[in-house]
Amino acid sequence: MKKNMYTLLFSTLFFTSVSIASSNFYVEEVSKNLIVFTQNDQQGLIIINENSSIVVDPMNQETTKNIQNFLATNDKPMIGHIIYSHSHWDHIAGGQIFKDQGAEVIAQRKCKENWINNPNSNVVEPDTVFEKEYTISVGGASLEMY
């Protein structure tokens, strides 16, 4: 079985083309397993695999509800992992709904340190913290983080 591998460098995410629209939430299916979503001109990623999905930067509760609706409407698996690409609260304040459904929250060590030193009640504390690199492998897809 061919594995899909996605690499995430912790920097600014930027994609230009956007399709399927609903309110101010836009989704582009880049491939069968990779989705870019945009809400209020901010972007994140969803990696889809057989049994679970990974979301990078669930911006806020409105975005989270839109992601849930998109996944359910398109018969795609719900979120099992939440990735914080960085610690700007406006990019990562939407994870509580996914956490309540059992998702694991993963962040780089500096992101958690920022959360401890500057807590935000809308941001879920990371469950797993990594120093230099971390790989999540779920089903046929992997996400490498540096």
DSSP file (Angstrom, degrees, kcal/mol; ACC not computed):
  #  RESIDUE AA STRUCTURE BP1 BP2  ACC     N-H-->O    O-->H-N    N-H-->O    O-->H-N    TCO  KAPPA ALPHA  PHI   PSI    X-CA   Y-CA   Z-CA
    1    1 A M              0   0    0      0, 0.0     2,-0.3     0, 0.0     0, 0.0   0.000 360.0 360.0 360.0 129.5    0.0    0.0    0.0
    2    2 A K        -     0   0    0      1,-0.0     2,-0.4   139,-0.0   138,-0.0  -0.585 360.0-138.6 -75.0 130.4    1.4    3.4   -1.0
    3    3 A K        -     0   0    0     -2,-0.3     2,-0.5   138,-0.0   138,-0.2  -0.729   5.6-136.2 -91.9 139.6    1.6    5.8    2.0
    4    4 A N  E     -a  141   0A   0    136,-3.3   138,-2.4    -2,-0.4     2,-0.5  -0.821  23.2-165.2 -89.4 130.9    0.7    9.4    1.6
    5    5 A M  E     -a  142   0A   0     -2,-0.5     2,-0.4   136,-0.2   138,-0.2  -0.978   8.9-176.1-123.8 127.0    3.2   11.6    3.4
    6    6 A Y  E     -a  143   0A   0    136,-2.2   138,-3.2    -2,-0.5     2,-0.5  -0.967  10.8-154.0-120.4 137.7    2.6   15.3    4.2
    7    7 A T  E     -a  144   0A   0     -2,-0.4     2,-0.6   136,-0.2   138,-0.2  -0.943   5.0-163.9-115.1 132.6    5.3   17.5    5.7
    8    8 A L  E     -a  145   0A   0    136,-3.6   138,-1.7    -2,-0.5     2,-0.5  -0.955   2.2-165.5-119.7 114.4    4.4   20.5    7.8
    9    9 A L        -     0   0    0     -2,-0.6     2,-2.0   136,-0.2   136,-0.0  -0.839  34.9-114.6 -91.7 133.8    7.0   23.1    8.5
   10   10 A F  S    S+     0   0    0     -2,-0.5     2,-0.2    74,-0.0    -2,-0.0  -0.498  79.5  97.4 -77.5  87.4    5.8   25.4   11.3
   11   11 A S  S    S-     0   0    0     -2,-2.0     2,-0.2    75,-0.0    74,-0.0  -0.780  84.2 -42.5-149.6-170.5    5.5   28.6    9.3
   12   12 A T        -     0   0    0     -2,-0.2     2,-0.5     1,-0.1    -3,-0.1  -0.452  51.7-139.9 -69.1 132.4    2.8   30.5    7.6
   13   13 A L        +     0   0    0     30,-0.2     2,-0.4    -2,-0.2    30,-0.3  -0.805  28.8 171.2 -90.1 130.8    0.3   28.4    5.6
   14   14 A F        +     0   0    0     -2,-0.5     2,-0.3    28,-0.1    28,-0.0  -0.952   9.3 166.4-146.5 125.2   -0.7   30.1    2.4
   15   15 A F        -     0   0    0     -2,-0.4    -2,-0.0     1,-0.1     3,-0.0  -0.966  17.7-158.8-132.9 149.4   -2.7   28.7   -0.5
   16   16 A T        +     0   0    0     -2,-0.3     2,-0.3     1,-0.0    -1,-0.1   0.854  64.0  68.7-103.7 -38.7   -4.2   30.7   -3.4
   17   17 A S        -     0   0    0     11,-0.0     2,-0.4     0, 0.0    -1,-0.0  -0.665  55.4-179.8 -93.3 141.2   -7.1   28.8   -5.1
   18   18 A V        +     0   0    0     -2,-0.3    10,-0.1     9,-0.0     3,-0.1  -0.990   6.3 165.4-136.1 140.2  -10.3   28.2   -3.3
   19   19 A S        +     0   0    0     -2,-0.4     8,-0.3     8,-0.4     9,-0.1  -0.018  47.8  54.7-124.4-128.4  -13.5   26.4   -4.4
   20   20 A I        -     0   0    0      6,-0.2     7,-2.6     1,-0.1     2,-0.3   0.411  68.6-160.3 -16.7 116.2  -16.6   25.1   -2.6
   21   21 A A  E     +C   26   0B   0      5,-0.2     2,-0.3    -3,-0.1     5,-0.2  -0.844  25.8 169.3-114.2 145.5  -18.1   28.0   -0.6
   22   22 A S  E >  S-C   25   0B   0      3,-2.2     3,-2.2    -2,-0.3     2,-0.2  -0.807  70.8 -50.4-150.9 107.0  -20.5   28.1    2.3
   23   23 A S  T 3  S-     0   0    0     -2,-0.3    -1,-0.1     1,-0.3     0, 0.0  -0.463 119.4 -27.9  61.4-128.7  -20.8   31.5    4.0
   24   24 A N  T 3  S+     0   0    0     -2,-0.2    16,-1.3    -3,-0.1     2,-0.5   0.114 121.3  97.6-103.3  21.7  -17.3   32.7    4.8
   25   25 A F  E <   -CD  22  39B   0     -3,-2.2    -3,-2.2    14,-0.2     2,-0.4  -0.951  53.6-175.4-110.6 123.2  -16.0   29.1    5.0
   26   26 A Y  E     -CD  21  38B   0     12,-2.8    12,-2.7    -2,-0.5     2,-0.4  -0.929   7.3-164.2-123.5 144.6  -14.3   27.8    1.9
   27   27 A V  E     - D   0  37B   0     -7,-2.6     2,-0.5    -2,-0.4    -8,-0.4  -0.988   5.3-171.7-129.3 135.3  -13.0   24.3    1.1
   28   28 A E  E     - D   0  36B   0      8,-2.8     8,-2.7    -2,-0.4     2,-1.2  -0.983  16.7-147.7-124.7 121.4  -10.7   23.1   -1.6
   29   29 A E  E     + D   0  35B   0     -2,-0.5     6,-0.2     6,-0.2     3,-0.1  -0.747  18.0 179.7 -85.4  99.0  -10.1   19.4   -2.0
   30   30 A V  E    S-     0   0B   0      4,-1.4     2,-0.3    -2,-1.2    -1,-0.2   0.883  70.0 -18.7 -68.7 -39.5   -6.5   19.4   -3.2
   31   31 A S  E >  S- D   0  34B   0      3,-1.8     3,-0.6    -3,-0.2    -1,-0.2  -0.886  84.3 -80.0-151.7-178.8   -6.5   15.6   -3.4
   32   32 A K  T 3  S+     0   0    0     -2,-0.3     3,-0.0     1,-0.2    -2,-0.0   0.825 131.4  30.4 -57.4 -31.9   -8.6   12.8   -2.0
   33   33 A N  T 3  S+     0   0    0      1,-0.1    15,-2.3    14,-0.1     2,-0.5   0.401 111.3  68.6-111.2   0.6   -6.7   13.0    1.3
   34   34 A L  E <   +DE  31  47B   0     -3,-0.6    -3,-1.8    13,-0.2    -4,-1.4  -0.973  52.7 176.4-132.3 123.3   -5.8   16.7    1.5
   35   35 A I  E     -DE  29  46B   0     11,-2.7    11,-2.5    -2,-0.5     2,-0.5  -0.976  15.2-155.6-126.1 134.7   -8.2   19.6    2.0
   36   36 A V  E     -DE  28  45B   0     -8,-2.7    -8,-2.8    -2,-0.4     2,-0.4  -0.933  15.7-167.3-105.3 130.8   -7.4   23.3    2.5
   37   37 A F  E     -DE  27  44B   0      7,-2.1     7,-2.0    -2,-0.5     2,-0.4  -0.923   4.9-163.0-119.3 149.0  -10.1   25.3    4.4
   38   38 A T  E     +DE  26  43B   0    -12,-2.7   -12,-2.8    -2,-0.4     2,-0.4  -0.995  10.2 174.6-130.3 132.7  -10.4   29.1    4.6
   39   39 A Q  E >  S-DE  25  42B   0      3,-2.4     3,-1.6    -2,-0.4   -14,-0.2  -0.970  77.1 -15.1-137.5 121.2  -12.4   31.0    7.2
   40   40 A N  T 3  S-     0   0    0    -16,-1.3     3,-0.1    -2,-0.4   -15,-0.1   0.899 127.9 -53.7  52.2  46.2  -12.2   34.8    7.3
   41   41 A D  T 3  S+     0   0    0    -17,-0.3     2,-0.4     1,-0.2    -1,-0.3   0.584 115.6 112.7  66.3  13.4   -9.0   34.8    5.1
   42   42 A Q  E <   -E   39   0B   0     -3,-1.6    -3,-2.4   -28,-0.0     2,-0.3  -0.897  52.7-151.1-111.1 147.9   -7.2   32.4    7.4
   43   43 A Q  E     +E   38   0B   0     -2,-0.4     2,-0.3   -30,-0.3    -5,-0.2  -0.858  19.9 165.2-124.8 155.5   -6.3   28.9    6.3
   44   44 A G  E     -E   37   0B   0     -7,-2.0    -7,-2.1    -2,-0.3     2,-0.3  -0.873  26.6-115.3-148.8-179.7   -5.7   25.5    7.7
   45   45 A L  E     -EF  36  56B   0     11,-1.1    11,-2.9    -2,-0.3     2,-0.4  -0.897   9.8-161.4-126.2 152.2   -5.5   21.9    6.5
   46   46 A I  E     -EF  35  55B   0    -11,-2.5   -11,-2.7    -2,-0.3     2,-0.6  -0.995   8.9-160.3-128.8 127.9   -7.4   18.7    6.9
   47   47 A I  E     -EF  34  54B   0      7,-2.7     7,-2.5    -2,-0.4     2,-0.4  -0.945  13.5-156.4-107.5 123.9   -5.7   15.4    6.1
   48   48 A I  E     + F   0  53B   0    -15,-2.3     2,-0.2    -2,-0.6     5,-0.2  -0.832  19.3 163.5-103.9 132.6   -8.2   12.6    5.5
   49   49 A N        -     0   0    0      3,-1.6    90,-0.1    -2,-0.4    -2,-0.0  -0.764  53.0 -78.0-133.5-170.8   -7.5    8.9    5.9
   50   50 A E  S    S+     0   0    0     -2,-0.2     3,-0.1     1,-0.2    89,-0.1   0.877 119.5  10.2 -59.0 -46.5   -9.6    5.8    6.2
   51   51 A N  S    S+     0   0    0      1,-0.2     2,-0.3    26,-0.1    27,-0.2   0.552 127.7  20.9-113.7 -10.7  -10.7    6.0    9.9
   52   52 A S        -     0   0    0     25,-0.2    -3,-1.6    86,-0.1     2,-0.3  -0.979  59.8-139.1-156.5 158.9   -9.7    9.4   11.1
   53   53 A S  E     -Fg  48  79B   0     25,-1.9    27,-3.3    -2,-0.3    28,-1.4  -0.896  11.0-141.5-124.8 157.7   -8.8   12.9   10.0
   54   54 A I  E     -Fg  47  81B   0     -7,-2.5    -7,-2.7    -2,-0.3     2,-0.4  -0.967  12.8-159.2-117.8 131.7   -6.2   15.4   11.1
   55   55 A V  E     -Fg  46  82B   0     26,-2.5    28,-3.0    -2,-0.4     2,-0.6  -0.944   4.0-154.3-113.2 134.9   -6.9   19.1   11.3
   56   56 A V  E    S-Fg  45  83B   0    -11,-2.9   -11,-1.1    -2,-0.4    28,-0.2  -0.941  75.8  -6.1-106.5 117.8   -4.1   21.7   11.4
   57   57 A D        -     0   0    0     26,-2.8     2,-1.5    -2,-0.6    -1,-0.2   0.996  63.7-158.1  65.8  72.4   -5.1   25.0   13.1
   58   58 A P        -     0   0    0      0, 0.0    36,-2.7     0, 0.0    37,-0.2  -0.653  16.1-159.3 -77.4  93.5   -8.9   24.8   14.0
   59   59 A M        -     0   0    0     -2,-1.5    34,-1.7    34,-0.2     2,-0.3   0.797  50.9 -28.8 -50.6 -51.5   -9.2   28.6   14.1
   60   60 A N  S  > S-     0   0    0     34,-0.2     4,-2.5    33,-0.2    34,-0.3  -0.916  71.0 -82.3-158.6 178.0  -12.4   29.0   16.3
   61   61 A Q  H  > S+     0   0    0     32,-0.3     4,-2.4    -2,-0.3     5,-0.2   0.854 124.6  54.7 -64.6 -34.3  -15.6   27.3   17.1
   62   62 A E  H  > S+     0   0    0      2,-0.2     4,-2.0     1,-0.2    -1,-0.2   0.932 110.5  46.2 -62.4 -44.8  -17.4   28.6   14.0
   63   63 A T  H  > S+     0   0    0      2,-0.2     4,-2.6     1,-0.2    -2,-0.2   0.917 110.7  53.3 -62.6 -43.6  -14.6   27.1   11.9
   64   64 A T  H  X S+     0   0    0     -4,-2.5     4,-2.7     1,-0.2    -2,-0.2   0.917 108.7  48.7 -59.2 -44.7  -14.8   23.8   13.8
   65   65 A K  H  X S+     0   0    0     -4,-2.4     4,-2.4     1,-0.2    -1,-0.2   0.892 111.5  50.1 -63.2 -39.1  -18.6   23.5   13.3
   66   66 A N  H  X S+     0   0    0     -4,-2.0     4,-2.5     2,-0.2    -2,-0.2   0.889 110.7  49.5 -65.9 -38.7  -18.0   24.2    9.5
   67   67 A I  H  X S+     0   0    0     -4,-2.6     4,-2.8     2,-0.2     5,-0.2   0.944 111.0  49.5 -64.5 -47.3  -15.3   21.5    9.4
   68   68 A Q  H  X S+     0   0    0     -4,-2.7     4,-2.7     1,-0.2     5,-0.2   0.924 112.1  48.5 -56.5 -45.9  -17.6   19.0   11.2
   69   69 A N  H  X S+     0   0    0     -4,-2.4     4,-2.8     2,-0.2     5,-0.2   0.916 111.7  49.3 -62.1 -44.4  -20.4   19.8    8.7
   70   70 A F  H  X S+     0   0    0     -4,-2.5     4,-1.8     2,-0.2    -2,-0.2   0.938 113.3  46.2 -60.6 -47.5  -18.2   19.4    5.7
   71   71 A L  H  <>S+     0   0    0     -4,-2.8     5,-3.1     1,-0.2    -2,-0.2   0.926 116.5  44.2 -62.8 -45.4  -16.8   16.1    6.9
   72   72 A A  H ><5S+     0   0    0     -4,-2.7     3,-1.3    -5,-0.2    -2,-0.2   0.917 113.6  49.9 -66.1 -43.9  -20.3   14.7    7.8
   73   73 A T  H 3<5S+     0   0    0     -4,-2.8    -1,-0.2     1,-0.3    -2,-0.2   0.815 115.9  43.2 -64.4 -31.2  -21.9   16.0    4.6
   74   74 A N  T 3<5S-     0   0    0     -4,-1.8    -1,-0.3    -5,-0.2    -2,-0.2   0.174 112.6-115.8-103.7  16.6  -19.1   14.4    2.5
   75   75 A D  T < 5 +     0   0    0     -3,-1.3    -3,-0.2     1,-0.2    -4,-0.1   0.894  64.8 146.8  52.3  48.5  -19.0   11.1    4.4
   76   76 A K      < -     0   0    0     -5,-3.1    -1,-0.2    -6,-0.1   -23,-0.1  -0.853  54.5 -93.6-113.1 150.3  -15.4   11.7    5.6
   77   77 A P        -     0   0    0      0, 0.0   -25,-0.2     0, 0.0     3,-0.1  -0.276  43.7-110.5 -64.8 147.6  -14.1   10.5    9.0
   78   78 A M        -     0   0    0    -27,-0.2   -25,-1.9     1,-0.1     2,-0.3  -0.132  47.0 -72.1 -71.9 172.1  -14.2   12.9   11.9
   79   79 A I  E     +g   53   0B   0    -27,-0.2   -25,-0.2     1,-0.2    -1,-0.1  -0.481  46.7 166.7 -74.2 127.9  -11.1   14.6   13.5
   80   80 A G  E     +     0   0B   0    -27,-3.3    24,-2.4     1,-0.3     2,-0.4   0.576  69.3  35.9-110.6 -20.3   -8.8   12.3   15.6
   81   81 A H  E     -gh  54 104B   0    -28,-1.4   -26,-2.5    22,-0.3     2,-0.5  -0.999  61.1-159.5-138.4 139.5   -5.8   14.7   15.9
   82   82 A I  E     -gh  55 105B   0     22,-3.2    24,-3.1    -2,-0.4     2,-0.5  -0.976  12.4-161.4-115.7 129.2   -5.5   18.5   16.2
   83   83 A I  E     -gh  56 106B   0    -28,-3.0   -26,-2.8    -2,-0.5     2,-0.7  -0.945   8.4-154.0-113.4 129.8   -2.2   20.1   15.2
   84   84 A Y  E     - h   0 107B   0     22,-2.4    24,-0.5    -2,-0.5    27,-0.1  -0.911   5.8-170.3 -96.9 115.1   -1.2   23.5   16.3
   85   85 A S  S    S-     0   0    0     -2,-0.7     2,-0.3     1,-0.2    -1,-0.1   0.765  72.6 -15.3 -76.5 -24.1    1.2   24.9   13.8
   86   86 A H  S    S-     0   0    0      2,-0.1    -1,-0.2    -3,-0.1     5,-0.1  -0.940  74.6 -97.0-165.6 178.2    2.0   27.9   16.0
   87   87 A S        +     0   0    0     -2,-0.3     2,-0.8    -3,-0.1     3,-0.0   0.023  66.6 129.3-106.1  29.7    0.6   29.6   19.1
   88   88 A H    >>  -     0   0    0      1,-0.2     3,-2.5     2,-0.0     4,-0.7  -0.754  54.3-144.0 -78.8 116.3   -1.3   32.5   17.7
   89   89 A W  H >> S+     0   0    0     -2,-0.8     4,-0.7     1,-0.3     3,-0.6   0.770  94.2  66.0 -57.2 -29.3   -4.7   32.1   19.5
   90   90 A D  H 34 S+     0   0    0      1,-0.2    -1,-0.3     2,-0.2    -3,-0.0   0.602 106.0  44.5 -70.8  -7.6   -6.7   33.2   16.4
   91   91 A H  H <4 S+     0   0    0     -3,-2.5    -1,-0.2    -5,-0.1    -2,-0.2   0.603 121.6  33.3-104.2 -16.7   -5.5   30.1   14.6
   92   92 A I  H X< S+     0   0    0     -4,-0.7     3,-0.6    -3,-0.6    32,-0.5   0.167  80.9 102.4-130.5  20.4   -6.0   27.5   17.3
   93   93 A A  T 3<  +     0   0    0    -34,-1.7   -32,-0.3    -4,-0.7     3,-0.2   0.275  69.0  72.0 -91.2  12.8   -9.0   28.4   19.4
   94   94 A G  T 3   +     0   0    0    -36,-2.7     4,-0.4   -34,-0.3     3,-0.3   0.213  64.6  96.9-112.0  17.3  -11.4   25.9   17.9
   95   95 A G    <>  +     0   0    0     -3,-0.6     4,-2.8    27,-0.3     5,-0.2   0.640  55.4  86.4 -85.1 -13.7  -10.3   22.6   19.2
   96   96 A Q  H  > S+     0   0    0     26,-0.4     4,-2.8     1,-0.2    -1,-0.2   0.879  88.5  51.8 -58.7 -41.4  -12.6   22.0   22.2
   97   97 A I  H  > S+     0   0    0     -3,-0.3     4,-0.8     1,-0.2    -1,-0.2   0.929 114.5  43.3 -61.1 -45.1  -15.4   20.4   20.2
   98   98 A F  H >4>S+     0   0    0     -4,-0.4     5,-2.3     2,-0.2     3,-0.6   0.893 112.9  52.8 -67.2 -39.4  -12.9   17.9   18.6
   99   99 A K  H ><5S+     0   0    0     -4,-2.8     3,-2.1     1,-0.2    -2,-0.2   0.910 104.9  55.2 -61.2 -42.9  -11.2   17.3   22.0
  100  100 A D  H 3<5S+     0   0    0     -4,-2.8    -1,-0.2     1,-0.3    -2,-0.2   0.752 105.5  53.7 -61.9 -23.6  -14.6   16.5   23.6
  101  101 A Q  T <<5S-     0   0    0     -4,-0.8    -1,-0.3    -3,-0.6    -2,-0.2   0.329 132.6 -90.9 -93.6   6.1  -15.0   13.9   20.9
  102  102 A G  T < 5S+     0   0    0     -3,-2.1    -3,-0.2     1,-0.3    -2,-0.1   0.515  71.7 153.5 104.0   5.6  -11.7   12.3   21.7
  103  103 A A      < -     0   0    0     -5,-2.3     2,-0.4    -8,-0.1   -22,-0.3  -0.389  40.7-128.2 -70.1 145.9   -9.2   14.1   19.5
  104  104 A E  E     -h   81   0B   0    -24,-2.4   -22,-3.2    -2,-0.1     2,-0.5  -0.786  17.0-140.9 -92.3 135.9   -5.5   14.3   20.6
  105  105 A V  E     -h   82   0B   0     -2,-0.4    23,-2.5   -24,-0.2    22,-2.0  -0.874  20.2-172.3-103.1 127.4   -4.0   17.8   20.5
  106  106 A I  E     +hi  83 128B   0    -24,-3.1   -22,-2.4    -2,-0.5     2,-0.3  -0.956  11.2 158.3-124.6 135.9   -0.4   18.0   19.4
  107  107 A A  E     -hi  84 129B   0     21,-2.1    23,-1.7    -2,-0.4     2,-0.1  -0.979  43.1 -96.5-150.1 160.1    2.0   21.1   19.4
  108  108 A Q  E >>  - i   0 130B   0    -24,-0.5     4,-1.5    -2,-0.3     3,-1.1  -0.485  46.2-107.3 -73.6 151.2    5.6   22.0   19.4
  109  109 A R  H 3> S+     0   0    0     21,-2.7     4,-2.4     1,-0.3     5,-0.2   0.844 118.1  54.9 -51.9 -43.4    7.1   22.6   22.8
  110  110 A K  H 3> S+     0   0    0      1,-0.2     4,-2.2     2,-0.2    -1,-0.3   0.837 104.0  56.2 -63.4 -32.1    7.3   26.4   22.4
  111  111 A C  H <> S+     0   0    0     -3,-1.1     4,-1.9     2,-0.2    -1,-0.2   0.933 109.3  44.9 -64.7 -45.5    3.6   26.5   21.5
  112  112 A K  H  X S+     0   0    0     -4,-1.5     4,-2.5     2,-0.2    -2,-0.2   0.904 110.6  54.4 -66.1 -39.6    2.8   24.9   24.9
  113  113 A E  H  X S+     0   0    0     -4,-2.4     4,-2.6     1,-0.2    -1,-0.2   0.911 108.5  49.3 -59.1 -41.6    5.2   27.1   26.7
  114  114 A N  H  X S+     0   0    0     -4,-2.2     4,-2.0     1,-0.2    -1,-0.2   0.895 109.5  52.2 -63.3 -39.3    3.4   30.1   25.2
  115  115 A W  H  < S+     0   0    0     -4,-1.9    -2,-0.2     2,-0.2    -1,-0.2   0.902 111.7  46.2 -62.6 -41.6    0.0   28.6   26.3
  116  116 A I  H  < S+     0   0    0     -4,-2.5    -2,-0.2     1,-0.2    -1,-0.2   0.918 118.6  40.9 -66.8 -44.0    1.3   28.2   29.9
  117  117 A N  H  < S+     0   0    0     -4,-2.6    -2,-0.2     1,-0.3    -1,-0.2   0.704 132.3  23.9 -78.4 -20.6    2.8   31.7   30.0
  118  118 A N  S  < S-     0   0    0     -4,-2.0    -1,-0.3    -5,-0.2    -2,-0.2  -0.505  86.9-164.7-143.2  65.9   -0.2   33.4   28.2
  119  119 A P        -     0   0    0      0, 0.0     2,-0.4     0, 0.0    -3,-0.1  -0.137   7.1-165.1 -63.0 151.0   -3.2   31.1   28.7
  120  120 A N    >   -     0   0    0      3,-0.2     3,-1.8    -5,-0.1    -2,-0.0  -0.983  17.3-146.1-135.8 121.9   -6.3   31.5   26.7
  121  121 A S  T 3  S+     0   0    0     -2,-0.4    -1,-0.1     1,-0.3     0, 0.0   0.689  99.4  57.6 -64.7 -18.0   -9.5   29.8   27.8
  122  122 A N  T 3  S+     0   0    0      2,-0.1     2,-0.5   -27,-0.0   -26,-0.4   0.549  93.1  81.0 -87.3  -8.0  -10.6   29.1   24.2
  123  123 A V  S <  S-     0   0    0     -3,-1.8     2,-0.3   -29,-0.1    -3,-0.2  -0.875  78.1-133.4-105.4 127.1   -7.4   27.2   23.4
  124  124 A V        -     0   0    0     -2,-0.5     3,-0.1   -32,-0.5    -2,-0.1  -0.602  28.1-112.6 -77.7 132.1   -7.2   23.5   24.4
  125  125 A E        -     0   0    0     -2,-0.3   -20,-0.2     1,-0.1    -1,-0.1  -0.405  39.5-103.1 -62.4 136.6   -3.9   22.6   26.1
  126  126 A P        -     0   0    0      0, 0.0   -20,-0.2     0, 0.0     3,-0.1  -0.353  23.6-160.3 -62.2 140.4   -1.8   20.2   24.0
  127  127 A D  S    S+     0   0    0    -22,-2.0     2,-0.4     1,-0.2   -21,-0.2   0.838  81.9  36.1 -82.9 -40.8   -1.8   16.5   25.0
  128  128 A T  E     -i  106   0B   0    -23,-2.5   -21,-2.1     2,-0.0     2,-0.4  -0.953  69.7-171.7-121.1 132.9    1.4   15.7   23.2
  129  129 A V  E     -i  107   0B   0     -2,-0.4     2,-0.3   -23,-0.2   -21,-0.2  -0.970   3.4-166.2-125.0 137.5    4.3   18.1   22.8
  130  130 A F  E     -i  108   0B   0    -23,-1.7   -21,-2.7    -2,-0.4     4,-0.1  -0.885  14.0-151.9-123.8 158.4    7.4   17.5   20.6
  131  131 A E  S    S-     0   0    0     -2,-0.3   -21,-0.2     2,-0.3    -1,-0.2   0.944  82.5 -11.0 -91.0 -64.6   10.8   19.2   20.5
  132  132 A K  S    S+     0   0    0      1,-0.4     2,-0.3   -24,-0.1    -2,-0.1   0.777 124.9   0.4-112.9 -38.8   12.2   19.1   17.0
  133  133 A E        -     0   0    0      2,-0.0    -1,-0.4    11,-0.0    -2,-0.3  -0.994  52.1-179.7-154.0 156.8   10.1   16.7   14.9
  134  134 A Y  E     -B  145   0A   0     11,-2.0    11,-3.0    -2,-0.3     2,-0.4  -0.972  10.7-155.4-157.8 140.0    7.1   14.5   15.2
  135  135 A T  E     -B  144   0A   0     -2,-0.3     2,-0.5     9,-0.2     9,-0.2  -0.980   0.9-161.9-124.3 132.8    5.2   12.1   12.9
  136  136 A I  E     -B  143   0A   0      7,-2.4     7,-2.5    -2,-0.4     2,-0.5  -0.957   8.5-172.1-108.4 127.8    1.6   11.1   13.0
  137  137 A S  E     +B  142   0A   0     -2,-0.5     2,-0.4     5,-0.2     5,-0.2  -0.974  12.3 164.2-121.8 117.1    0.7    8.0   11.0
  138  138 A V  E >   -B  141   0A   0      3,-2.4     3,-2.0    -2,-0.5   -88,-0.1  -0.988  63.4 -39.9-133.8 122.5   -3.0    7.1   10.8
  139  139 A G  T 3  S-     0   0    0     -2,-0.4   -90,-0.1     1,-0.3  -136,-0.0  -0.407 123.1 -22.8  60.6-132.0   -4.2    4.7    8.2
  140  140 A G  T 3  S+     0   0    0     -2,-0.1  -136,-3.3  -137,-0.1     2,-0.4   0.323 123.3  79.5 -93.9   7.4   -2.4    5.3    4.9
  141  141 A A  E <   -aB   4 138A   0     -3,-2.0    -3,-2.4  -138,-0.2     2,-0.3  -0.892  54.1-170.5-120.1 148.4   -1.4    8.9    5.6
  142  142 A S  E     -aB   5 137A   0   -138,-2.4  -136,-2.2    -2,-0.4     2,-0.4  -0.956   9.3-154.8-130.5 151.8    1.4   10.4    7.7
  143  143 A L  E     -aB   6 136A   0     -7,-2.5    -7,-2.4    -2,-0.3     2,-0.5  -0.986   8.5-159.9-127.8 120.2    2.1   14.0    8.7
  144  144 A E  E     -aB   7 135A   0   -138,-3.2  -136,-3.6    -2,-0.4     2,-0.4  -0.856   9.3-166.1 -99.2 131.7    5.6   15.0    9.5
  145  145 A M  E      aB   8 134A   0    -11,-3.0   -11,-2.0    -2,-0.5  -136,-0.2  -0.955 360.0 360.0-121.4 138.9    6.1   18.1   11.7
  146  146 A Y              0   0    0   -138,-1.7  -137,-0.2    -2,-0.4    -1,-0.1   0.316 360.0 360.0-128.1 360.0    9.3   20.0   12.2
